Amino acid sequence: MTEGALFFALAVPAVILLGLSKGGFAGMGALSLPIMALAISPVRAAAILLPILIVQDVVSLWAFRKSWDGYVLAWTLPGAAIGIGLGYLFAAQVSADAVLGLVGAISLLFGGYRLWVERGGVLRASSRSPGWIGALCGVASGFTSQIAHAGQPPFQVWVLPRRLDRDVLIGTTAIFFAAVNWAKVPAYWALGQFSHDNLVAAALLLPMAIASTLAGVWLVRRVAPDRFYSAIYVLMMLVGVKLIWDALT
């Protein structure tokens, strides 16, 4: 299989998972970048996925534009900006293998954490934890989002215990990650990742992403997501191990 064929063989299912995640199967999209990193560098994979994420954010922002929590955003977004900057410095200063290894480690930890949560485990801040805890979670979320588009767990650790109304939680999350995704644009531009080839690849994958988002909206009302999550998270951990192995060998 040629390099281009291998890329699209992995990128298509990766983007479908991303679309299903945006459509309601939350968490599945975290596997998208690790899958693509099996074919290309993780930094390039993240740059290709970023325009797709930004387009998908538009739907969520429009739907929940009136439901959000200003206190949560005021504390987490500045922290996220710092985390994005740290993620950029990491990617700019270290080797491609180091980034690959970190993406593998994030995938392994994310998959393990989600499996633990699925089985009743809890890792949350106190419902009355101060804003500076939220800022630290924002830093972690911005960093992992910059490196692997996997910023959900640190964000949720602080936000979920606050027990926001459902629509407020969804709207706040949508605004946070839409802002984070736009904030990542200068970093990826500085890394030289918005090349013609990367933007063309993103444009080719975008229709699949939109279609799978709509499919996710339709499926989530008819199929129990729990049937898929365990398999997705186990696969994510296996891919994480493979990426770490590739980085070390």
Backbone torsions as a table, in degrees:
resi	resn	phi	psi	omega
1	MET	NA	131.2	179.3
2	THR	-70.9	164.7	-178.7
3	GLU	-60.3	-41.9	179.5
4	GLY	-65.2	-40.8	179.2
5	ALA	-66.6	-40.1	177.9
6	LEU	-63.3	-41.1	179.3
7	PHE	-58.2	-50.9	-176.9
8	PHE	-72.1	-28.5	176.1
9	ALA	-63.6	-30.9	178.5
10	LEU	-94.6	-33.4	-176.1
11	ALA	-69.7	-36.3	-178.4
12	VAL	-63.2	-53.3	176.6
13	PRO	-63.4	-31.6	178.2
14	ALA	-62.8	-43.8	-179.5
15	VAL	-71.3	-34.0	176.0
16	ILE	-62.2	-43.3	176.8
17	LEU	-62.2	-38.8	178.4
18	LEU	-63.1	-43.1	179.0
19	GLY	-65.7	-43.1	177.9
20	LEU	-61.1	-37.3	178.3
21	SER	-62.8	-46.5	178.8
22	LYS	-66.5	-27.5	-178.9
23	GLY	-81.6	-6.5	176.9
24	GLY	139.3	-18.1	178.6
25	PHE	-88.0	67.8	-172.2
26	ALA	-56.9	134.9	177.1
27	GLY	105.0	-27.4	-177.5
28	MET	-66.1	-29.5	-177.3
29	GLY	-65.4	-19.2	-179.8
30	ALA	-65.4	-17.5	179.0
31	LEU	-83.8	-13.9	-172.8
32	SER	-60.7	-52.6	-177.4
33	LEU	-65.5	-45.8	177.8
34	PRO	-56.5	-38.2	177.7
35	ILE	-63.1	-47.4	-179.3
36	MET	-66.1	-29.8	179.4
37	ALA	-68.5	-10.6	173.3
38	LEU	-72.1	-19.0	-176.7
39	ALA	-110.9	-34.1	-177.3
40	ILE	-135.6	173.8	-179.6
41	SER	-63.6	145.7	-179.2
42	PRO	-62.5	-32.4	178.9
43	VAL	-66.1	-43.0	177.8
44	ARG	-66.5	-40.6	178.9
45	ALA	-60.5	-43.2	-180.0
46	ALA	-64.9	-38.0	179.5
47	ALA	-66.6	-36.1	178.1
48	ILE	-68.7	-38.8	-178.5
49	LEU	-74.8	-25.6	-173.4
50	LEU	-60.0	-48.9	177.6
51	PRO	-59.9	-34.0	178.2
52	ILE	-65.0	-44.2	178.4
53	LEU	-60.9	-41.3	-178.3
54	ILE	-63.9	-41.6	177.9
55	VAL	-65.0	-43.1	179.9
56	GLN	-64.9	-31.7	180.0
57	ASP	-61.7	-28.6	-176.2
58	VAL	-58.0	-42.7	-178.8
59	VAL	-62.2	-47.4	-179.1
60	SER	-64.3	-41.1	-179.3
61	LEU	-63.6	-42.2	-179.5
62	TRP	-65.8	-42.2	-175.6
63	ALA	-67.9	-33.9	-173.8
64	PHE	-122.4	28.6	-174.5
65	ARG	-65.2	-19.6	-177.7
66	LYS	-101.9	1.7	-176.2
67	SER	-123.7	99.9	179.5
68	TRP	-160.6	161.4	-176.6
69	ASP	-111.0	112.3	-176.3
70	GLY	-67.3	-33.4	-179.8
71	TYR	-63.2	-45.9	180.0
72	VAL	-61.9	-46.1	-178.3
73	LEU	-67.3	-35.8	-178.6
74	ALA	-64.5	-30.4	179.6
75	TRP	-91.1	-38.9	-172.9
76	THR	-82.4	-34.2	-175.9
77	LEU	-66.1	-44.0	176.0
78	PRO	-60.5	-40.3	176.0
79	GLY	-62.0	-40.9	179.5
80	ALA	-61.9	-38.1	178.4
81	ALA	-60.9	-40.7	177.1
82	ILE	-65.0	-43.8	179.3
83	GLY	-61.2	-40.4	177.7
84	ILE	-62.8	-42.1	177.5
85	GLY	-61.9	-41.3	178.0
86	LEU	-65.3	-39.8	178.1
87	GLY	-63.6	-40.2	176.5
88	TYR	-62.3	-46.2	-180.0
89	LEU	-61.9	-39.0	178.1
90	PHE	-61.8	-49.7	-177.8
91	ALA	-65.7	-31.7	-177.3
92	ALA	-78.9	-25.8	-171.8
93	GLN	-101.4	-21.5	-175.0
94	VAL	-107.9	172.7	-178.2
95	SER	-74.6	163.3	176.7
96	ALA	-61.0	-34.0	179.0
97	ASP	-65.5	-35.4	178.7
98	ALA	-66.7	-41.3	176.5
99	VAL	-64.1	-42.2	178.8
100	LEU	-59.9	-44.7	179.2
101	GLY	-63.5	-39.2	179.4
102	LEU	-67.8	-40.9	176.0
103	VAL	-60.1	-41.2	177.0
104	GLY	-62.3	-42.5	179.6
105	ALA	-65.6	-42.0	177.8
106	ILE	-62.5	-41.7	179.2
107	SER	-62.6	-43.4	-179.5
108	LEU	-64.3	-45.4	-180.0
109	LEU	-67.9	-42.1	-179.8
110	PHE	-62.4	-48.7	180.0
111	GLY	-61.3	-43.6	178.9
112	GLY	-64.7	-41.7	178.9
113	TYR	-62.1	-44.6	-178.0
114	ARG	-67.9	-37.7	176.0
115	LEU	-63.1	-39.4	178.7
116	TRP	-63.6	-43.8	178.3
117	VAL	-63.7	-41.2	179.1
118	GLU	-58.9	-27.0	-178.6
119	ARG	-99.0	17.9	172.9
120	GLY	98.2	1.2	177.9
121	GLY	-70.5	152.2	-178.3
122	VAL	-135.7	129.9	172.5
123	LEU	-134.8	95.8	-175.1
124	ARG	-138.8	151.1	171.4
125	ALA	-76.6	164.5	176.2
126	SER	-63.7	148.9	178.5
127	SER	-63.8	-17.8	178.6
128	ARG	-109.7	17.1	-178.9
129	SER	-62.2	143.3	-175.7
130	PRO	-69.4	166.7	-177.3
131	GLY	-60.9	-32.5	-177.3
132	TRP	-65.7	-26.3	173.2
133	ILE	-65.5	-40.4	176.2
134	GLY	-62.3	-37.5	178.2
135	ALA	-64.4	-41.3	177.7
136	LEU	-64.7	-40.5	176.1
137	CYS	-64.2	-34.3	175.8
138	GLY	-63.9	-40.0	176.6
139	VAL	-60.2	-48.5	-179.9
140	ALA	-62.7	-40.3	180.0
141	SER	-66.2	-43.1	178.5
142	GLY	-63.1	-40.2	-179.7
143	PHE	-65.7	-51.0	-178.1
144	THR	-68.8	-28.2	176.2
145	SER	-70.8	-40.8	177.9
146	GLN	-63.5	-40.7	-176.4
147	ILE	-79.8	-41.0	-170.0
148	ALA	-139.9	14.7	-175.4
149	HIS	49.7	42.3	-176.6
150	ALA	-130.7	57.6	-175.7
151	GLY	-94.4	0.0	-174.8
152	GLN	-63.6	-50.7	-173.8
153	PRO	-56.3	-49.5	180.0
154	PRO	-61.1	-38.2	178.3
155	PHE	-63.3	-44.7	-176.6
156	GLN	-68.5	-31.5	-179.0
157	VAL	-55.6	-38.2	-178.9
158	TRP	-91.8	-34.2	-171.7
159	VAL	-83.6	-42.1	-175.2
160	LEU	-58.1	-41.2	179.6
161	PRO	-62.9	-16.3	-179.0
162	ARG	-75.2	-9.7	175.3
163	ARG	50.9	53.9	176.9
164	LEU	-69.3	154.5	170.8
165	ASP	-54.2	147.1	-173.5
166	ARG	-52.7	-51.9	-177.5
167	ASP	-66.0	-34.7	177.8
168	VAL	-66.7	-41.0	177.9
169	LEU	-62.3	-47.4	-179.2
170	ILE	-63.6	-44.7	-179.1
171	GLY	-65.5	-42.0	178.7
172	THR	-63.7	-43.3	177.9
173	THR	-62.6	-42.2	-179.6
174	ALA	-62.7	-44.8	-179.6
175	ILE	-66.3	-43.4	-179.3
176	PHE	-57.8	-51.2	-174.9
177	PHE	-77.2	-25.6	172.2
178	ALA	-65.1	-44.1	177.6
179	ALA	-64.3	-42.3	178.9
180	VAL	-61.5	-44.3	-178.7
181	ASN	-63.5	-40.9	176.6
182	TRP	-67.4	-35.5	179.7
183	ALA	-66.8	-23.0	179.3
184	LYS	-78.6	-16.3	-176.9
185	VAL	-58.3	-51.0	179.3
186	PRO	-59.7	-35.4	-179.6
187	ALA	-64.6	-46.0	179.8
188	TYR	-71.1	-29.7	174.8
189	TRP	-64.8	-44.2	179.5
190	ALA	-65.2	-29.6	177.6
191	LEU	-79.8	-2.3	178.0
192	GLY	73.0	29.1	-174.0
193	GLN	-98.4	-2.6	176.4
194	PHE	-95.1	55.9	178.5
195	SER	-76.8	167.9	178.3
196	HIS	-58.4	-45.5	-178.0
197	ASP	-62.7	-41.5	-179.4
198	ASN	-67.3	-40.8	179.5
199	LEU	-68.6	-36.2	176.4
200	VAL	-64.8	-43.0	178.2
201	ALA	-60.5	-42.5	178.8
202	ALA	-63.0	-41.7	-180.0
203	ALA	-64.7	-38.3	179.4
204	LEU	-67.9	-33.5	-177.7
205	LEU	-85.3	-18.6	-174.3
206	LEU	-59.1	-45.6	178.9
207	PRO	-58.0	-38.0	177.7
208	MET	-64.6	-38.7	179.3
209	ALA	-64.6	-43.9	-179.7
210	ILE	-65.8	-44.3	179.9
211	ALA	-62.2	-41.3	-178.9
212	SER	-72.9	-27.7	174.1
213	THR	-64.3	-46.4	177.5
214	LEU	-63.6	-38.8	177.5
215	ALA	-63.8	-38.2	178.3
216	GLY	-63.1	-41.7	177.7
217	VAL	-60.0	-40.6	-179.4
218	TRP	-72.1	-43.3	-175.4
219	LEU	-71.4	-37.2	-174.2
220	VAL	-62.8	-22.2	178.1
221	ARG	-86.1	-7.8	-174.3
222	ARG	-123.6	-18.7	-176.8
223	VAL	-126.5	135.6	177.6
224	ALA	-70.2	115.2	-178.4
225	PRO	-59.4	-26.8	-177.1
226	ASP	-56.8	-25.6	-179.5
227	ARG	-65.2	-25.7	-174.8
228	PHE	-101.2	-28.5	-169.1
229	TYR	-59.9	-46.7	-176.7
230	SER	-59.8	-44.1	179.4
231	ALA	-62.9	-40.4	-179.9
232	ILE	-63.7	-43.7	-176.5
233	TYR	-72.4	-35.2	174.4
234	VAL	-63.7	-44.3	178.2
235	LEU	-61.6	-38.9	179.3
236	MET	-62.5	-41.0	178.4
237	MET	-66.0	-39.4	178.7
238	LEU	-65.6	-41.6	177.0
239	VAL	-64.1	-39.2	177.5
240	GLY	-60.0	-43.6	177.4
241	VAL	-61.7	-41.7	179.8
242	LYS	-63.0	-42.5	-179.6
243	LEU	-66.2	-41.0	176.9
244	ILE	-62.4	-42.9	177.9
245	TRP	-60.2	-45.3	179.0
246	ASP	-61.8	-37.2	180.0
247	ALA	-69.0	-29.6	-175.5
248	LEU	-91.7	-15.9	-176.3
249	THR	-107.3	NA	NA
